[in-house]
């Protein structure tokens, strides 16, 4: 029989495992920023899903809120992607973070490989660094 603390810890561990099984988080890092993609591992055919890309500057760097941050995606076969180019109002940006939500619906079953290019800029008080990063993630539609 588990003690009360052990039982509570087991429930917490199960919750973390359940979350980990439903969400894939991929990260890229550089000296001046981190890029994280939170995408569902699985999606239901015909049901709306969402991936979120976040860029967080490091150290003395800040997001360049004046730069036209944009994500251009090539939709995989069997996916309805309302927008292939997300920019302007699609990008939530502050000096601390840029966040882009990618909404999609799988139209047939199987692995769906999303690929694209993310353009953004991070700056210090002295200089800005313009970035173009290839991004990708896989979600399996069931």
C-alpha positions in Angstrom: 0.0 0.0 0.0 1.3 3.5 -0.9 1.6 6.2 1.6 -0.4 9.4 1.1 2.8 11.2 -0.2 3.8 8.4 -2.5 0.2 8.2 -3.9 0.2 12.0 -4.5 3.6 11.8 -6.2 2.4 8.9 -8.4 -0.6 10.8 -9.5 1.6 13.9 -10.3 4.0 11.7 -12.3 1.1 10.1 -14.3 -0.2 13.6 -15.1 3.3 14.6 -16.4 3.5 11.4 -18.5 0.1 11.9 -20.0 1.1 15.5 -21.0 4.4 14.2 -22.5 2.6 11.7 -24.6 0.3 14.3 -26.1 2.8 17.1 -26.8 6.1 17.2 -28.6 8.5 20.0 -27.7 11.4 20.6 -30.0 14.0 23.2 -29.2 16.8 25.0 -31.1 19.2 27.3 -29.3 21.8 29.9 -30.2 23.9 32.2 -28.0 21.3 34.9 -28.3 17.9 33.1 -28.4 16.0 29.9 -27.9 13.4 28.5 -30.3 10.8 26.1 -29.0 8.1 24.3 -30.9 5.3 22.8 -28.9 3.2 20.6 -31.2 0.8 17.7 -30.6 2.3 14.3 -31.0 -1.1 13.0 -32.2 -4.1 14.7 -33.8 -7.5 13.4 -34.7 -8.5 13.5 -38.3 -11.1 16.3 -38.9 -10.4 18.0 -35.5 -8.7 21.3 -35.2 -5.2 21.2 -33.7 -2.5 23.7 -32.9 1.3 24.0 -32.7 3.0 27.0 -31.0 6.4 28.4 -31.9 8.2 30.6 -29.3 11.4 32.5 -29.6 12.9 33.8 -26.4 15.9 36.0 -26.4 18.9 35.3 -24.1 21.1 37.5 -22.0 21.2 41.1 -23.1 19.1 40.4 -26.2 15.5 41.4 -26.7 13.1 40.6 -29.5 13.1 43.3 -32.2 9.4 44.3 -32.2 9.9 46.4 -35.3 11.2 43.6 -37.5 8.5 41.9 -39.6 8.7 38.5 -37.9 7.1 35.8 -40.1 6.6 32.1 -40.4 6.2 30.6 -43.9 5.1 26.9 -43.9 4.8 24.3 -46.6 1.7 22.3 -45.6 2.0 18.5 -45.7 -0.4 16.5 -47.8 -3.5 15.6 -45.9 -3.6 18.8 -43.8 -5.8 21.9 -44.1 -3.7 24.9 -43.1 -5.7 28.1 -43.1 -2.6 30.2 -43.5 0.8 29.2 -44.9 2.3 32.6 -44.1 1.8 33.9 -40.6 2.9 37.5 -40.0 1.7 40.8 -38.6 -1.3 40.2 -36.4 -0.6 36.4 -36.4 2.6 37.1 -34.4 2.3 38.0 -30.7 5.6 39.8 -30.0 7.1 41.6 -27.1 10.7 42.3 -26.1 10.6 39.1 -24.1 9.1 36.7 -26.6 7.7 36.1 -30.1 4.9 33.6 -30.2 3.1 32.1 -33.3 0.2 29.8 -33.1 -0.2 27.5 -36.1 -3.8 26.1 -36.4 -4.3 23.1 -38.6 -6.7 20.2 -39.3 -5.6 16.8 -40.6 -7.8 15.5 -43.4 -6.4 12.0 -43.5 -4.5 9.6 -41.2 -0.7 9.2 -41.0 2.4 11.2 -40.1 2.3 14.8 -41.1 5.7 16.6 -41.4 5.4 20.4 -41.2 8.3 22.4 -42.5 9.0 26.1 -43.0 11.2 29.1 -42.3 10.9 31.5 -39.4 12.3 35.0 -39.8 12.9 37.2 -36.8 15.4 39.5 -35.2 17.0 39.9 -31.7 18.8 43.0 -30.6 21.1 44.4 -27.9 21.4 48.2 -27.4 24.3 48.2 -29.8 23.2 45.8 -32.7 20.6 43.6 -34.1 20.9 40.0 -35.4 18.5 39.0 -38.2 17.7 35.3 -38.2 16.2 32.8 -40.7 15.6 29.4 -39.1 14.4 26.3 -40.7 11.7 24.8 -38.5 9.9 21.4 -38.7 7.8 19.1 -36.6 5.8 15.9 -37.1 2.3 15.2 -35.9 0.6 11.8 -36.5 -3.1 12.0 -37.5 -5.3 9.2 -36.3 
